[in-house]
C-alpha cells in the first residue's frame, strides 16, 4: 500500500496512535490507546531500509531527506504525520515516527455526550467562537456583542 514493509500492518490498527523506529538495532515501539507504550517484536532490517522508507514518504509529499537536509516532516496520504531523521542528527541510527490522527475527530457533541463539558460551558465556548472573541471574559463578550 505505502511501501513501508511491516509497518503497514501497524498502520492498519485503529487502536495504535504512534509508531516509532529508533534505528535498525531496536524494535519498533507503538503507542496503544488503551495500553500505552508497547515494545513490538518487529525490527527493520537495516539503516538503509529506514532511510528508504523516509525517502519514499518524502517523495510523495515533495520533500527530501539527505545528508544536507537530515530532518524531514511530512504527511502520509492518510493525513498521518511523519517525522524522520538521519545522520548527523540521529547518531544512534535513522529514526522515523508516524503519528496517526483520529479518523473521526472529536466534536462539541462528543464532549457533551461523554460529559466532559456541561451544556453551559459548551454554550460559552460557542458564544466565544461565534463572535470571534479572543477572550471569554464577560467584558470582552459585552464589547463583541456591541460591535455586531
C-alpha positions as a Markdown table, in Angstrom:
| # | Residue | x | y | z |
|---|---|---|---|---|
| 1 | Unk | 0.0 | 0.0 | 0.0 |
| 2 | Unk | 2.5 | 2.7 | 1.1 |
| 3 | Unk | 5.7 | 0.6 | 0.7 |
| 4 | Unk | 6.5 | 0.7 | 4.4 |
| 5 | Unk | 7.0 | -3.0 | 4.9 |
| 6 | Unk | 6.0 | -4.5 | 8.3 |
| 7 | Unk | 4.9 | -1.0 | 9.5 |
| 8 | Unk | 1.9 | -1.3 | 7.1 |
| 9 | Unk | 0.3 | -3.9 | 9.5 |
| 10 | Unk | 0.7 | -1.5 | 12.4 |
| 11 | Unk | -0.8 | 1.4 | 10.4 |
| 12 | Unk | -4.0 | -0.5 | 9.9 |
| 13 | Unk | -4.6 | -1.0 | 13.6 |
| 14 | Unk | -7.1 | 1.7 | 14.7 |
| 15 | Unk | -6.0 | 1.5 | 18.3 |
| 16 | Unk | -2.4 | 2.5 | 17.6 |
| 17 | Unk | -1.7 | 6.2 | 17.7 |
| 18 | Unk | 2.1 | 6.3 | 17.2 |
| 19 | Unk | 4.7 | 4.1 | 15.6 |
| 20 | Unk | 8.4 | 4.8 | 16.5 |
| 21 | Unk | 11.5 | 3.5 | 14.7 |
| 22 | Unk | 14.8 | 4.2 | 16.6 |
| 23 | Unk | 17.3 | 2.6 | 14.3 |
| 24 | Unk | 17.6 | -1.0 | 13.0 |
| 25 | Unk | 19.1 | -2.4 | 16.2 |
| 26 | Unk | 16.0 | -1.6 | 18.2 |
| 27 | Unk | 12.4 | -3.0 | 18.0 |
| 28 | Unk | 9.6 | -0.7 | 16.9 |
| 29 | Unk | 7.6 | 0.9 | 19.7 |
| 30 | Unk | 3.9 | 1.7 | 19.4 |
| 31 | Unk | 1.5 | 3.8 | 21.5 |
| 32 | Unk | -1.8 | 2.0 | 22.1 |
| 33 | Unk | -4.9 | 3.9 | 23.0 |
| 34 | Unk | -5.6 | 1.6 | 26.0 |
| 35 | Unk | -2.3 | 0.1 | 27.0 |
| 36 | Unk | 0.1 | 3.0 | 26.4 |
| 37 | Unk | 3.7 | 2.4 | 25.1 |
| 38 | Unk | 4.4 | -1.1 | 24.0 |
| 39 | Unk | 7.6 | -2.7 | 22.5 |
| 40 | Unk | 6.9 | -4.8 | 19.5 |
| 41 | Unk | 8.9 | -7.8 | 18.1 |
| 42 | Unk | 9.3 | -6.0 | 14.7 |
| 43 | Unk | 12.8 | -4.9 | 13.6 |
| 44 | Unk | 13.7 | -3.0 | 10.5 |
| 45 | Unk | 16.5 | -4.9 | 8.7 |
| 46 | Unk | 18.9 | -2.1 | 8.1 |
| 47 | Unk | 19.5 | 1.7 | 8.4 |
| 48 | Unk | 19.3 | 1.9 | 4.6 |
| 49 | Unk | 15.7 | 0.4 | 4.7 |
| 50 | Unk | 14.7 | 3.1 | 7.3 |
| 51 | Unk | 16.2 | 5.7 | 5.0 |
| 52 | Unk | 14.3 | 4.3 | 2.0 |
| 53 | Unk | 11.0 | 4.4 | 3.9 |
| 54 | Unk | 11.6 | 8.0 | 4.9 |
| 55 | Unk | 12.7 | 8.9 | 1.3 |
| 56 | Unk | 9.6 | 7.2 | -0.1 |
| 57 | Unk | 7.3 | 9.2 | 2.2 |
| 58 | Unk | 9.2 | 12.4 | 1.3 |
| 59 | Unk | 8.9 | 11.8 | -2.4 |
| 60 | Unk | 5.1 | 11.5 | -2.1 |
| 61 | Unk | 4.9 | 14.9 | -0.4 |
| 62 | Unk | 7.6 | 16.8 | -2.4 |
| 63 | Unk | 10.2 | 16.7 | 0.4 |
| 64 | Unk | 13.7 | 15.2 | 0.6 |
| 65 | Unk | 15.8 | 13.8 | 3.4 |
| 66 | Unk | 19.5 | 14.0 | 2.6 |
| 67 | Unk | 22.8 | 14.5 | 4.5 |
| 68 | Unk | 22.4 | 18.2 | 3.8 |
| 69 | Unk | 18.8 | 18.1 | 5.0 |
| 70 | Unk | 18.7 | 15.4 | 7.6 |
| 71 | Unk | 15.3 | 16.2 | 9.1 |
| 72 | Unk | 12.0 | 15.7 | 7.3 |
| 73 | Unk | 8.5 | 16.4 | 8.3 |
| 74 | Unk | 5.7 | 15.2 | 6.1 |
| 75 | Unk | 2.3 | 13.5 | 5.9 |
| 76 | Unk | 1.2 | 10.2 | 4.6 |
| 77 | Unk | -1.7 | 10.0 | 2.1 |
| 78 | Unk | -3.9 | 9.2 | 5.1 |
| 79 | Unk | -3.1 | 12.5 | 6.7 |
| 80 | Unk | -0.9 | 11.0 | 9.4 |
| 81 | Unk | 2.2 | 12.9 | 10.4 |
| 82 | Unk | 5.7 | 11.5 | 9.7 |
| 83 | Unk | 9.0 | 12.8 | 11.1 |
| 84 | Unk | 12.3 | 11.3 | 10.1 |
| 85 | Unk | 15.9 | 12.0 | 10.9 |
| 86 | Unk | 19.2 | 10.6 | 9.6 |
| 87 | Unk | 22.9 | 11.0 | 10.5 |
| 88 | Unk | 24.3 | 13.6 | 11.5 |
| 89 | Unk | 21.2 | 14.5 | 13.6 |
| 90 | Unk | 20.5 | 10.9 | 14.8 |
| 91 | Unk | 23.8 | 9.5 | 15.9 |
| 92 | Unk | 22.3 | 6.1 | 17.0 |
| 93 | Unk | 20.6 | 5.2 | 13.7 |
| 94 | Unk | 18.0 | 6.6 | 11.4 |
| 95 | Unk | 14.7 | 7.3 | 13.1 |
| 96 | Unk | 11.1 | 7.6 | 11.9 |
| 97 | Unk | 7.9 | 8.4 | 13.8 |
| 98 | Unk | 4.4 | 8.1 | 12.4 |
| 99 | Unk | 1.7 | 9.9 | 14.4 |
| 100 | Unk | -1.7 | 8.7 | 13.4 |
| 101 | Unk | -4.6 | 11.1 | 13.7 |
| 102 | Unk | -8.1 | 10.1 | 14.6 |
| 103 | Unk | -10.3 | 9.1 | 11.7 |
| 104 | Unk | -13.3 | 10.7 | 13.5 |
| 105 | Unk | -12.3 | 13.9 | 15.2 |
| 106 | Unk | -14.0 | 14.9 | 18.5 |
| 107 | Unk | -16.8 | 17.4 | 18.3 |
| 108 | Unk | -18.5 | 19.5 | 20.9 |
| 109 | Unk | -21.4 | 16.9 | 20.7 |
| 110 | Unk | -18.9 | 14.2 | 21.7 |
| 111 | Unk | -17.8 | 16.2 | 24.7 |
| 112 | Unk | -21.4 | 16.7 | 25.8 |
| 113 | Unk | -22.2 | 13.0 | 25.3 |
| 114 | Unk | -19.3 | 11.8 | 27.4 |
| 115 | Unk | -19.9 | 14.6 | 30.0 |
| 116 | Unk | -16.5 | 16.2 | 29.5 |
| 117 | Unk | -18.3 | 19.6 | 29.2 |
| 118 | Unk | -21.5 | 20.8 | 30.6 |
| 119 | Unk | -24.1 | 22.5 | 28.4 |
| 120 | Unk | -23.3 | 25.8 | 30.0 |
| 121 | Unk | -19.5 | 25.6 | 29.2 |
| 122 | Unk | -20.3 | 24.4 | 25.7 |
| 123 | Unk | -22.6 | 27.4 | 25.2 |
| 124 | Unk | -19.9 | 29.8 | 26.5 |
| 125 | Unk | -17.3 | 28.3 | 24.1 |
| 126 | Unk | -19.8 | 28.6 | 21.2 |
| 127 | Unk | -20.5 | 32.2 | 22.1 |
| 128 | Unk | -16.8 | 33.0 | 22.1 |
| 129 | Unk | -16.3 | 31.2 | 18.8 |
| 130 | Unk | -19.4 | 32.7 | 17.0 |
| 131 | Unk | -18.3 | 36.3 | 18.0 |
| 132 | Unk | -14.6 | 35.6 | 17.0 |
| 133 | Unk | -13.7 | 36.6 | 20.6 |
| 134 | Unk | -10.1 | 36.2 | 21.6 |
| 135 | Unk | -11.1 | 36.2 | 25.2 |
| 136 | Unk | -14.0 | 34.8 | 27.1 |
| 137 | Unk | -14.2 | 37.4 | 29.8 |
| 138 | Unk | -17.6 | 39.0 | 30.4 |
| 139 | Unk | -16.2 | 42.4 | 29.4 |
| 140 | Unk | -14.8 | 41.1 | 26.1 |
| 141 | Unk | -18.0 | 39.4 | 25.3 |
| 142 | Unk | -20.0 | 42.5 | 26.0 |
| 143 | Unk | -17.8 | 44.5 | 23.7 |
| 144 | Unk | -18.1 | 41.9 | 20.9 |
| 145 | Unk | -21.9 | 42.0 | 21.2 |
| 146 | Unk | -22.0 | 45.8 | 20.8 |
| 147 | Unk | -19.8 | 45.5 | 17.6 |
| 148 | Unk | -22.2 | 43.0 | 15.9 |
